[in-house]
């Protein structure tokens, strides 16, 4: 059975909490959103999705 790598190796275990992402249809870029307040926080300018952040439907 495989073992998890040691702690402190800067690797995330699981998803980012209290965050979600949604695709902006006008710019075709993903926007990160705070799940508690609903405010938009950041835009992924390089294209693609945010790593470890869940998607909204």
C-alpha distance matrix in Angstrom:
0.0 3.8 6.6 10.0 12.8 15.4 18.2 21.4 20.1 22.3 19.7 20.2 17.7 19.3 22.9 26.1 27.9 31.5 31.8 32.3 33.6 36.2 37.8 41.4 43.3 46.1 44.3 41.1 39.1 36.5 37.7 35.6 36.9 36.7 35.7 37.9 41.1 40.7 42.0 40.9 39.4 38.6 38.9 36.5 39.1 37.0 36.1 32.8 30.9 29.9 26.3 24.4 27.6 28.0 30.7 33.8 35.3
3.8 0.0 3.8 6.8 9.3 12.3 15.1 18.1 16.5 18.7 16.1 16.9 14.8 16.8 20.4 23.4 25.5 29.2 29.3 29.9 31.1 33.8 35.3 38.8 40.8 43.5 41.5 38.4 36.2 33.7 34.9 32.8 34.2 34.1 33.5 35.7 38.8 38.4 39.4 38.2 36.5 35.5 35.8 33.4 35.8 33.7 33.0 29.9 28.0 26.9 23.1 21.5 24.9 25.7 28.6 31.8 33.5
6.6 3.8 0.0 3.8 6.4 8.8 11.6 14.8 13.7 16.1 14.0 14.9 12.9 15.5 19.2 21.8 23.8 27.5 27.9 28.9 30.4 33.4 35.1 38.5 40.8 43.4 41.2 38.4 35.9 33.2 34.0 31.6 33.0 32.6 32.1 34.1 37.1 37.0 37.9 36.8 34.9 34.1 34.8 32.5 35.1 33.1 32.8 29.8 27.8 26.1 22.3 20.6 24.0 25.1 28.3 31.5 33.6
10.0 6.8 3.8 0.0 3.8 6.5 8.6 11.7 10.6 12.6 10.4 11.2 9.4 12.4 16.0 18.3 20.4 24.2 24.5 25.7 27.2 30.4 32.2 35.6 38.0 40.4 38.2 35.6 32.9 30.1 30.7 28.2 29.6 29.1 28.9 30.8 33.8 33.7 34.4 33.3 31.3 30.6 31.4 29.2 31.9 30.1 29.9 27.0 24.8 22.9 19.2 17.4 20.8 22.2 25.5 28.8 31.1
12.8 9.3 6.4 3.8 0.0 3.8 6.6 8.9 7.4 10.1 8.6 10.7 10.1 13.7 16.9 18.7 21.1 24.9 25.0 26.3 27.6 30.9 32.5 35.6 38.2 40.4 37.8 35.4 32.5 29.9 30.5 28.1 29.7 29.4 29.6 31.5 34.2 34.2 34.5 33.2 30.8 29.8 30.6 28.4 30.7 28.9 29.1 26.6 24.7 22.5 18.8 17.6 21.2 23.2 26.5 29.9 32.5
15.4 12.3 8.8 6.5 3.8 0.0 3.8 6.4 6.4 9.6 9.5 11.6 11.4 15.2 18.2 19.4 21.5 25.2 25.6 27.5 29.0 32.5 34.3 37.3 40.1 42.1 39.5 37.3 34.2 31.5 31.7 29.0 30.5 29.7 30.1 31.6 34.3 34.7 34.8 33.7 31.1 30.4 31.6 29.6 31.9 30.4 30.9 28.7 26.6 24.1 20.6 19.2 22.6 24.9 28.4 31.6 34.5
18.2 15.1 11.6 8.6 6.6 3.8 0.0 3.8 5.6 7.7 8.2 9.8 10.0 13.7 16.4 17.0 18.8 22.4 23.0 25.2 27.0 30.6 32.7 35.5 38.5 40.4 37.8 35.9 32.6 29.8 29.6 26.7 27.9 26.8 27.3 28.5 31.2 31.8 31.9 31.0 28.3 27.9 29.4 27.8 30.3 29.1 29.8 27.7 25.4 22.5 19.2 17.7 20.7 23.2 26.8 29.9 33.0
21.4 18.1 14.8 11.7 8.9 6.4 3.8 0.0 3.8 5.4 7.7 9.9 11.4 15.0 17.0 16.9 19.0 22.3 22.7 25.0 26.5 30.1 32.0 34.5 37.7 39.2 36.5 34.8 31.4 28.7 28.4 25.6 27.0 26.1 27.1 28.3 30.5 31.2 30.8 29.8 26.8 26.1 27.7 26.1 28.3 27.2 28.4 26.7 24.6 21.5 18.5 17.6 20.5 23.4 26.9 30.0 33.3
20.1 16.5 13.7 10.6 7.4 6.4 5.6 3.8 0.0 3.8 5.6 8.9 10.9 14.4 16.5 16.8 19.5 22.9 22.6 24.5 25.5 28.9 30.5 33.1 36.1 37.6 34.8 32.9 29.6 27.2 27.4 24.9 26.8 26.4 27.5 29.1 31.3 31.5 31.0 29.5 26.6 25.5 26.6 24.5 26.5 25.0 26.1 24.3 22.6 19.9 16.6 16.2 19.5 22.5 25.7 29.1 32.2
22.3 18.7 16.1 12.6 10.1 9.6 7.7 5.4 3.8 0.0 3.8 6.7 9.7 12.7 14.0 13.8 16.6 19.8 19.3 21.2 22.1 25.6 27.2 29.6 32.7 34.2 31.3 29.6 26.2 23.7 23.8 21.2 23.1 22.8 24.2 25.9 27.8 28.0 27.3 25.8 22.8 21.7 22.9 21.0 23.1 21.8 23.0 21.4 19.5 16.5 13.6 13.3 16.4 19.6 22.8 26.1 29.3
19.7 16.1 14.0 10.4 8.6 9.5 8.2 7.7 5.6 3.8 0.0 3.8 6.6 9.6 11.3 12.0 15.1 18.5 17.8 19.3 20.3 23.6 25.2 28.0 30.9 32.7 30.1 28.0 24.8 22.2 22.5 20.1 22.0 21.9 22.8 24.9 27.1 26.9 26.7 25.1 22.5 21.3 22.2 20.1 22.6 21.1 21.7 19.5 17.4 14.8 11.4 10.7 14.1 17.0 20.2 23.6 26.7
20.2 16.9 14.9 11.2 10.7 11.6 9.8 9.9 8.9 6.7 3.8 0.0 3.8 6.1 7.6 8.5 11.5 15.0 14.5 16.1 17.5 20.9 22.9 25.9 28.8 30.9 28.5 26.4 23.2 20.2 20.3 17.6 19.1 18.8 19.4 21.5 23.9 23.7 23.9 22.5 20.2 19.5 20.7 18.9 21.8 20.9 20.9 18.5 15.8 13.0 9.6 7.9 11.1 13.8 17.2 20.5 23.6
17.7 14.8 12.9 9.4 10.1 11.4 10.0 11.4 10.9 9.7 6.6 3.8 0.0 3.8 6.9 9.0 11.3 15.0 15.2 16.6 18.4 21.8 24.1 27.3 30.1 32.5 30.4 28.1 25.2 22.0 22.1 19.2 20.3 19.8 19.6 21.6 24.5 24.4 25.1 24.1 22.2 21.9 23.1 21.5 24.6 23.7 23.3 20.5 17.6 15.0 11.7 9.0 11.9 13.7 17.3 20.4 23.2
19.3 16.8 15.5 12.4 13.7 15.2 13.7 15.0 14.4 12.7 9.6 6.1 3.8 0.0 3.8 6.9 8.9 12.5 12.6 13.6 15.6 18.9 21.3 24.7 27.4 30.0 28.3 25.8 23.1 19.7 19.8 17.0 17.8 17.4 16.8 19.1 22.0 21.6 22.7 21.9 20.5 20.4 21.4 20.1 23.5 22.9 22.0 19.0 15.7 13.4 10.5 7.0 9.3 10.3 14.0 16.9 19.6
22.9 20.4 19.2 16.0 16.9 18.2 16.4 17.0 16.5 14.0 11.3 7.6 6.9 3.8 0.0 3.8 6.2 9.4 8.9 9.8 12.0 15.3 18.0 21.2 24.1 26.6 25.0 22.8 20.0 16.5 16.2 13.4 14.0 13.8 13.3 15.9 18.6 18.0 19.0 18.2 17.0 17.0 18.2 17.2 20.8 20.6 19.6 16.7 13.1 10.7 8.5 4.7 5.8 7.0 10.8 13.6 16.6
26.1 23.4 21.8 18.3 18.7 19.4 17.0 16.9 16.8 13.8 12.0 8.5 9.0 6.9 3.8 0.0 3.8 6.8 6.3 8.3 10.8 14.5 17.4 20.1 23.4 25.6 23.9 22.1 19.0 15.4 14.4 11.1 11.5 10.8 11.0 13.3 15.8 15.5 16.1 15.4 13.8 14.2 16.0 15.6 19.2 19.6 19.0 16.7 13.1 10.0 8.7 5.7 5.4 7.6 11.2 13.6 17.1
27.9 25.5 23.8 20.4 21.1 21.5 18.8 19.0 19.5 16.6 15.1 11.5 11.3 8.9 6.2 3.8 0.0 3.8 5.5 8.4 11.8 15.3 18.7 21.2 24.5 26.7 25.4 24.0 21.0 17.2 15.6 12.0 11.2 9.4 8.7 10.4 13.4 13.7 14.9 15.1 14.0 15.4 17.6 17.9 21.6 22.5 21.8 19.6 15.9 13.0 12.3 9.2 7.9 8.9 12.2 13.6 17.1
31.5 29.2 27.5 24.2 24.9 25.2 22.4 22.3 22.9 19.8 18.5 15.0 15.0 12.5 9.4 6.8 3.8 0.0 3.8 7.0 10.6 13.8 17.4 19.5 22.8 25.0 24.0 22.9 20.1 16.4 14.1 10.5 8.6 6.1 5.0 6.7 9.6 10.0 11.6 12.3 11.9 14.0 16.5 17.5 21.2 22.7 21.9 20.1 16.5 13.7 14.1 11.5 9.0 9.4 11.8 12.3 15.8
31.8 29.3 27.9 24.5 25.0 25.6 23.0 22.7 22.6 19.3 17.8 14.5 15.2 12.6 8.9 6.3 5.5 3.8 0.0 3.8 7.0 10.4 13.9 16.0 19.4 21.5 20.4 19.2 16.3 12.6 10.5 6.9 5.7 4.9 5.3 8.3 10.1 9.3 10.2 9.8 9.4 10.8 12.9 13.9 17.6 19.1 18.2 16.5 12.9 10.3 11.3 9.5 6.3 7.1 9.0 9.9 13.7
32.3 29.9 28.9 25.7 26.3 27.5 25.2 25.0 24.5 21.2 19.3 16.1 16.6 13.6 9.8 8.3 8.4 7.0 3.8 0.0 3.8 6.9 10.5 13.0 16.1 18.6 17.7 16.2 13.7 10.0 8.4 5.8 5.2 6.6 6.4 10.2 11.5 9.4 10.5 9.5 10.0 10.8 11.9 12.6 16.4 17.7 16.2 14.2 10.7 9.1 10.7 9.4 5.6 4.9 5.6 6.3 10.1
33.6 31.1 30.4 27.2 27.6 29.0 27.0 26.5 25.5 22.1 20.3 17.5 18.4 15.6 12.0 10.8 11.8 10.6 7.0 3.8 0.0 3.8 6.9 9.5 12.7 15.1 14.1 12.5 10.0 6.3 5.4 4.4 5.7 8.8 9.5 13.2 13.6 10.8 11.1 9.0 9.7 9.4 9.3 9.8 13.3 14.8 12.9 11.2 8.0 7.4 10.1 10.0 6.5 6.2 4.9 6.0 9.3
36.2 33.8 33.4 30.4 30.9 32.5 30.6 30.1 28.9 25.6 23.6 20.9 21.8 18.9 15.3 14.5 15.3 13.8 10.4 6.9 3.8 0.0 3.8 6.4 9.2 12.0 11.6 10.0 8.5 5.6 5.5 6.7 7.7 11.1 11.6 15.1 15.0 11.6 11.9 9.7 11.4 10.9 9.8 10.6 13.5 15.1 12.7 11.4 9.1 9.9 12.9 13.3 10.0 8.9 6.0 5.5 7.6
37.8 35.3 35.1 32.2 32.5 34.3 32.7 32.0 30.5 27.2 25.2 22.9 24.1 21.3 18.0 17.4 18.7 17.4 13.9 10.5 6.9 3.8 0.0 3.8 6.0 8.9 8.5 6.3 5.8 4.4 6.3 9.0 10.8 14.5 15.3 18.8 18.3 14.7 14.6 11.8 13.3 12.0 9.7 9.9 12.0 13.4 10.5 9.7 8.7 10.7 14.0 15.2 12.4 11.7 8.6 8.5 9.4
41.4 38.8 38.5 35.6 35.6 37.3 35.5 34.5 33.1 29.6 28.0 25.9 27.3 24.7 21.2 20.1 21.2 19.5 16.0 13.0 9.5 6.4 3.8 0.0 3.8 5.6 5.7 5.3 5.5 6.0 6.8 10.3 11.7 15.5 16.8 19.8 18.6 15.0 14.2 11.3 13.2 11.9 9.4 10.5 11.7 13.9 11.5 11.9 11.6 13.3 16.9 18.4 15.5 15.0 12.1 11.4 12.0
43.3 40.8 40.8 38.0 38.2 40.1 38.5 37.7 36.1 32.7 30.9 28.8 30.1 27.4 24.1 23.4 24.5 22.8 19.4 16.1 12.7 9.2 6.0 3.8 0.0 3.8 5.8 5.1 7.6 9.1 10.5 14.0 15.4 19.0 20.0 23.0 21.8 18.1 17.6 14.9 17.0 15.6 12.8 13.4 14.1 15.7 13.0 13.4 13.8 16.2 19.6 21.1 18.5 17.6 14.2 13.4 12.9
46.1 43.5 43.4 40.4 40.4 42.1 40.4 39.2 37.6 34.2 32.7 30.9 32.5 30.0 26.6 25.6 26.7 25.0 21.5 18.6 15.1 12.0 8.9 5.6 3.8 0.0 3.8 5.7 8.2 10.6 11.7 15.4 16.9 20.5 22.0 24.8 23.1 19.5 18.3 15.5 17.4 15.8 12.8 13.8 13.5 15.6 13.5 14.9 15.8 18.0 21.6 23.5 20.9 20.5 17.4 16.6 16.5
44.3 41.5 41.2 38.2 37.8 39.5 37.8 36.5 34.8 31.3 30.1 28.5 30.4 28.3 25.0 23.9 25.4 24.0 20.4 17.7 14.1 11.6 8.5 5.7 5.8 3.8 0.0 3.8 5.3 8.6 10.0 13.8 16.0 19.7 21.7 24.5 23.0 19.6 18.0 14.7 15.8 13.5 10.1 10.6 9.8 11.9 10.1 12.1 13.5 15.5 19.1 21.5 19.2 19.5 16.8 16.9 17.4
41.1 38.4 38.4 35.6 35.4 37.3 35.9 34.8 32.9 29.6 28.0 26.4 28.1 25.8 22.8 22.1 24.0 22.9 19.2 16.2 12.5 10.0 6.3 5.3 5.1 5.7 3.8 0.0 3.8 6.9 9.6 13.2 15.7 19.5 21.0 24.3 23.3 19.8 18.8 15.4 16.4 14.0 10.5 9.9 9.9 11.0 8.2 9.3 10.7 13.5 16.8 19.1 17.1 17.1 14.3 14.8 15.2
39.1 36.2 35.9 32.9 32.5 34.2 32.6 31.4 29.6 26.2 24.8 23.2 25.2 23.1 20.0 19.0 21.0 20.1 16.3 13.7 10.0 8.5 5.8 5.5 7.6 8.2 5.3 3.8 0.0 3.8 6.5 10.0 13.0 16.7 18.6 21.8 21.0 17.8 16.4 12.8 13.2 10.5 6.9 6.2 6.8 8.4 6.0 7.3 8.2 10.2 13.8 16.2 14.3 14.9 12.8 13.7 15.0
36.5 33.7 33.2 30.1 29.9 31.5 29.8 28.7 27.2 23.7 22.2 20.2 22.0 19.7 16.5 15.4 17.2 16.4 12.6 10.0 6.3 5.6 4.4 6.0 9.1 10.6 8.6 6.9 3.8 0.0 3.8 6.7 9.7 13.4 15.1 18.5 18.0 15.0 14.0 10.6 10.9 8.6 6.0 5.5 8.1 9.6 7.4 7.1 6.1 7.4 11.1 13.0 10.7 11.3 9.4 10.6 12.6
37.7 34.9 34.0 30.7 30.5 31.7 29.6 28.4 27.4 23.8 22.5 20.3 22.1 19.8 16.2 14.4 15.6 14.1 10.5 8.4 5.4 5.5 6.3 6.8 10.5 11.7 10.0 9.6 6.5 3.8 0.0 3.8 6.5 10.2 12.4 15.4 14.6 11.6 10.3 6.8 7.3 5.8 4.5 6.3 9.2 11.7 10.5 10.5 8.7 8.5 12.2 13.5 10.5 11.4 9.9 10.5 13.1
35.6 32.8 31.6 28.2 28.1 29.0 26.7 25.6 24.9 21.2 20.1 17.6 19.2 17.0 13.4 11.1 12.0 10.5 6.9 5.8 4.4 6.7 9.0 10.3 14.0 15.4 13.8 13.2 10.0 6.7 3.8 0.0 3.8 7.0 9.5 12.5 12.2 9.9 8.8 5.9 5.5 5.2 6.3 7.8 11.4 13.5 12.7 12.1 9.4 7.7 10.7 11.2 8.1 9.4 9.2 10.1 13.4
36.9 34.2 33.0 29.6 29.7 30.5 27.9 27.0 26.8 23.1 22.0 19.1 20.3 17.8 14.0 11.5 11.2 8.6 5.7 5.2 5.7 7.7 10.8 11.7 15.4 16.9 16.0 15.7 13.0 9.7 6.5 3.8 0.0 3.8 6.2 9.0 8.5 6.1 5.7 4.4 5.4 7.4 9.3 11.5 14.9 17.3 16.4 15.6 12.7 11.0 13.6 13.1 9.6 10.1 9.9 9.6 13.0
36.7 34.1 32.6 29.1 29.4 29.7 26.8 26.1 26.4 22.8 21.9 18.8 19.8 17.4 13.8 10.8 9.4 6.1 4.9 6.6 8.8 11.1 14.5 15.5 19.0 20.5 19.7 19.5 16.7 13.4 10.2 7.0 3.8 0.0 3.8 5.6 5.8 5.2 5.5 6.4 6.7 9.7 12.4 14.6 18.0 20.3 19.7 18.8 15.6 13.3 15.2 14.0 10.7 11.3 12.0 11.6 15.1
35.7 33.5 32.1 28.9 29.6 30.1 27.3 27.1 27.5 24.2 22.8 19.4 19.6 16.8 13.3 11.0 8.7 5.0 5.3 6.4 9.5 11.6 15.3 16.8 20.0 22.0 21.7 21.0 18.6 15.1 12.4 9.5 6.2 3.8 0.0 3.8 5.8 5.3 7.8 9.3 10.4 13.1 15.4 17.3 20.8 22.9 21.8 20.4 16.9 14.9 16.4 14.5 11.1 10.5 11.3 10.3 13.5
37.9 35.7 34.1 30.8 31.5 31.6 28.5 28.3 29.1 25.9 24.9 21.5 21.6 19.1 15.9 13.3 10.4 6.7 8.3 10.2 13.2 15.1 18.8 19.8 23.0 24.8 24.5 24.3 21.8 18.5 15.4 12.5 9.0 5.6 3.8 0.0 3.8 5.9 8.3 11.0 11.9 15.2 18.0 20.2 23.6 25.9 25.1 23.9 20.5 18.3 19.6 17.6 14.5 14.1 15.1 13.9 16.9
41.1 38.8 37.1 33.8 34.2 34.3 31.2 30.5 31.3 27.8 27.1 23.9 24.5 22.0 18.6 15.8 13.4 9.6 10.1 11.5 13.6 15.0 18.3 18.6 21.8 23.1 23.0 23.3 21.0 18.0 14.6 12.2 8.5 5.8 5.8 3.8 0.0 3.8 5.5 8.9 10.4 14.0 16.8 19.6 22.7 25.4 24.8 24.1 21.1 19.0 21.0 19.6 16.2 16.1 16.4 14.9 17.7
40.7 38.4 37.0 33.7 34.2 34.7 31.8 31.2 31.5 28.0 26.9 23.7 24.4 21.6 18.0 15.5 13.7 10.0 9.3 9.4 10.8 11.6 14.7 15.0 18.1 19.5 19.6 19.8 17.8 15.0 11.6 9.9 6.1 5.2 5.3 5.9 3.8 0.0 3.8 6.6 9.1 12.3 14.5 17.3 20.3 23.0 22.0 21.4 18.5 17.0 19.3 18.3 14.6 14.2 13.8 11.9 14.5
42.0 39.4 37.9 34.4 34.5 34.8 31.9 30.8 31.0 27.3 26.7 23.9 25.1 22.7 19.0 16.1 14.9 11.6 10.2 10.5 11.1 11.9 14.6 14.2 17.6 18.3 18.0 18.8 16.4 14.0 10.3 8.8 5.7 5.5 7.8 8.3 5.5 3.8 0.0 3.8 6.2 9.6 12.1 15.3 18.0 21.0 20.6 20.5 18.0 16.3 19.0 18.6 15.1 15.5 15.1 13.8 16.6
40.9 38.2 36.8 33.3 33.2 33.7 31.0 29.8 29.5 25.8 25.1 22.5 24.1 21.9 18.2 15.4 15.1 12.3 9.8 9.5 9.0 9.7 11.8 11.3 14.9 15.5 14.7 15.4 12.8 10.6 6.8 5.9 4.4 6.4 9.3 11.0 8.9 6.6 3.8 0.0 3.8 6.3 8.4 11.7 14.2 17.3 16.9 17.1 14.9 13.5 16.6 16.8 13.5 14.2 13.6 12.9 15.7
39.4 36.5 34.9 31.3 30.8 31.1 28.3 26.8 26.6 22.8 22.5 20.2 22.2 20.5 17.0 13.8 14.0 11.9 9.4 10.0 9.7 11.4 13.3 13.2 17.0 17.4 15.8 16.4 13.2 10.9 7.3 5.5 5.4 6.7 10.4 11.9 10.4 9.1 6.2 3.8 0.0 3.8 7.2 10.2 12.8 15.8 16.1 16.4 14.2 12.1 14.9 15.4 12.6 14.3 14.4 14.7 17.9
38.6 35.5 34.1 30.6 29.8 30.4 27.9 26.1 25.5 21.7 21.3 19.5 21.9 20.4 17.0 14.2 15.4 14.0 10.8 10.8 9.4 10.9 12.0 11.9 15.6 15.8 13.5 14.0 10.5 8.6 5.8 5.2 7.4 9.7 13.1 15.2 14.0 12.3 9.6 6.3 3.8 0.0 3.8 6.7 9.1 12.1 12.6 13.4 11.8 9.9 13.0 14.4 12.1 14.3 14.2 15.1 18.2
38.9 35.8 34.8 31.4 30.6 31.6 29.4 27.7 26.6 22.9 22.2 20.7 23.1 21.4 18.2 16.0 17.6 16.5 12.9 11.9 9.3 9.8 9.7 9.4 12.8 12.8 10.1 10.5 6.9 6.0 4.5 6.3 9.3 12.4 15.4 18.0 16.8 14.5 12.1 8.4 7.2 3.8 0.0 3.8 5.9 9.1 9.3 10.6 9.8 9.2 12.7 14.8 12.7 14.6 13.8 14.8 17.4
36.5 33.4 32.5 29.2 28.4 29.6 27.8 26.1 24.5 21.0 20.1 18.9 21.5 20.1 17.2 15.6 17.9 17.5 13.9 12.6 9.8 10.6 9.9 10.5 13.4 13.8 10.6 9.9 6.2 5.5 6.3 7.8 11.5 14.6 17.3 20.2 19.6 17.3 15.3 11.7 10.2 6.7 3.8 0.0 3.8 5.8 6.0 7.3 7.1 6.9 10.4 13.2 11.8 14.0 13.4 15.3 17.8
39.1 35.8 35.1 31.9 30.7 31.9 30.3 28.3 26.5 23.1 22.6 21.8 24.6 23.5 20.8 19.2 21.6 21.2 17.6 16.4 13.3 13.5 12.0 11.7 14.1 13.5 9.8 9.9 6.8 8.1 9.2 11.4 14.9 18.0 20.8 23.6 22.7 20.3 18.0 14.2 12.8 9.1 5.9 3.8 0.0 3.8 5.5 8.5 9.8 10.3 13.4 16.6 15.6 17.7 16.8 18.6 20.7
37.0 33.7 33.1 30.1 28.9 30.4 29.1 27.2 25.0 21.8 21.1 20.9 23.7 22.9 20.6 19.6 22.5 22.7 19.1 17.7 14.8 15.1 13.4 13.9 15.7 15.6 11.9 11.0 8.4 9.6 11.7 13.5 17.3 20.3 22.9 25.9 25.4 23.0 21.0 17.3 15.8 12.1 9.1 5.8 3.8 0.0 3.8 6.8 9.1 10.1 12.4 16.0 15.8 18.0 17.4 19.7 21.7
36.1 33.0 32.8 29.9 29.1 30.9 29.8 28.4 26.1 23.0 21.7 20.9 23.3 22.0 19.6 19.0 21.8 21.9 18.2 16.2 12.9 12.7 10.5 11.5 13.0 13.5 10.1 8.2 6.0 7.4 10.5 12.7 16.4 19.7 21.8 25.1 24.8 22.0 20.6 16.9 16.1 12.6 9.3 6.0 5.5 3.8 0.0 3.8 6.8 9.1 11.7 15.0 14.5 16.1 14.8 17.1 18.7
32.8 29.9 29.8 27.0 26.6 28.7 27.7 26.7 24.3 21.4 19.5 18.5 20.5 19.0 16.7 16.7 19.6 20.1 16.5 14.2 11.2 11.4 9.7 11.9 13.4 14.9 12.1 9.3 7.3 7.1 10.5 12.1 15.6 18.8 20.4 23.9 24.1 21.4 20.5 17.1 16.4 13.4 10.6 7.3 8.5 6.8 3.8 0.0 3.8 6.9 9.0 12.2 11.9 13.2 12.1 14.8 16.4
30.9 28.0 27.8 24.8 24.7 26.6 25.4 24.6 22.6 19.5 17.4 15.8 17.6 15.7 13.1 13.1 15.9 16.5 12.9 10.7 8.0 9.1 8.7 11.6 13.8 15.8 13.5 10.7 8.2 6.1 8.7 9.4 12.7 15.6 16.9 20.5 21.1 18.5 18.0 14.9 14.2 11.8 9.8 7.1 9.8 9.1 6.8 3.8 0.0 3.8 6.2 8.9 8.2 9.5 8.9 11.9 14.0
29.9 26.9 26.1 22.9 22.5 24.1 22.5 21.5 19.9 16.5 14.8 13.0 15.0 13.4 10.7 10.0 13.0 13.7 10.3 9.1 7.4 9.9 10.7 13.3 16.2 18.0 15.5 13.5 10.2 7.4 8.5 7.7 11.0 13.3 14.9 18.3 19.0 17.0 16.3 13.5 12.1 9.9 9.2 6.9 10.3 10.1 9.1 6.9 3.8 0.0 3.8 6.4 5.8 8.4 9.2 12.3 15.2
26.3 23.1 22.3 19.2 18.8 20.6 19.2 18.5 16.6 13.6 11.4 9.6 11.7 10.5 8.5 8.7 12.3 14.1 11.3 10.7 10.1 12.9 14.0 16.9 19.6 21.6 19.1 16.8 13.8 11.1 12.2 10.7 13.6 15.2 16.4 19.6 21.0 19.3 19.0 16.6 14.9 13.0 12.7 10.4 13.4 12.4 11.7 9.0 6.2 3.8 0.0 3.8 5.7 8.6 10.5 14.1 16.9
24.4 21.5 20.6 17.4 17.6 19.2 17.7 17.6 16.2 13.3 10.7 7.9 9.0 7.0 4.7 5.7 9.2 11.5 9.5 9.4 10.0 13.3 15.2 18.4 21.1 23.5 21.5 19.1 16.2 13.0 13.5 11.2 13.1 14.0 14.5 17.6 19.6 18.3 18.6 16.8 15.4 14.4 14.8 13.2 16.6 16.0 15.0 12.2 8.9 6.4 3.8 0.0 3.8 6.6 9.5 13.0 16.1
27.6 24.9 24.0 20.8 21.2 22.6 20.7 20.5 19.5 16.4 14.1 11.1 11.9 9.3 5.8 5.4 7.9 9.0 6.3 5.6 6.5 10.0 12.4 15.5 18.5 20.9 19.2 17.1 14.3 10.7 10.5 8.1 9.6 10.7 11.1 14.5 16.2 14.6 15.1 13.5 12.6 12.1 12.7 11.8 15.6 15.8 14.5 11.9 8.2 5.8 5.7 3.8 0.0 3.8 6.6 9.7 13.1
28.0 25.7 25.1 22.2 23.2 24.9 23.2 23.4 22.5 19.6 17.0 13.8 13.7 10.3 7.0 7.6 8.9 9.4 7.1 4.9 6.2 8.9 11.7 15.0 17.6 20.5 19.5 17.1 14.9 11.3 11.4 9.4 10.1 11.3 10.5 14.1 16.1 14.2 15.5 14.2 14.3 14.3 14.6 14.0 17.7 18.0 16.1 13.2 9.5 8.4 8.6 6.6 3.8 0.0 3.8 6.8 9.9
30.7 28.6 28.3 25.5 26.5 28.4 26.8 26.9 25.7 22.8 20.2 17.2 17.3 14.0 10.8 11.2 12.2 11.8 9.0 5.6 4.9 6.0 8.6 12.1 14.2 17.4 16.8 14.3 12.8 9.4 9.9 9.2 9.9 12.0 11.3 15.1 16.4 13.8 15.1 13.6 14.4 14.2 13.8 13.4 16.8 17.4 14.8 12.1 8.9 9.2 10.5 9.5 6.6 3.8 0.0 3.8 6.6
33.8 31.8 31.5 28.8 29.9 31.6 29.9 30.0 29.1 26.1 23.6 20.5 20.4 16.9 13.6 13.6 13.6 12.3 9.9 6.3 6.0 5.5 8.5 11.4 13.4 16.6 16.9 14.8 13.7 10.6 10.5 10.1 9.6 11.6 10.3 13.9 14.9 11.9 13.8 12.9 14.7 15.1 14.8 15.3 18.6 19.7 17.1 14.8 11.9 12.3 14.1 13.0 9.7 6.8 3.8 0.0 3.8
35.3 33.5 33.6 31.1 32.5 34.5 33.0 33.3 32.2 29.3 26.7 23.6 23.2 19.6 16.6 17.1 17.1 15.8 13.7 10.1 9.3 7.6 9.4 12.0 12.9 16.5 17.4 15.2 15.0 12.6 13.1 13.4 13.0 15.1 13.5 16.9 17.7 14.5 16.6 15.7 17.9 18.2 17.4 17.8 20.7 21.7 18.7 16.4 14.0 15.2 16.9 16.1 13.1 9.9 6.6 3.8 0.0
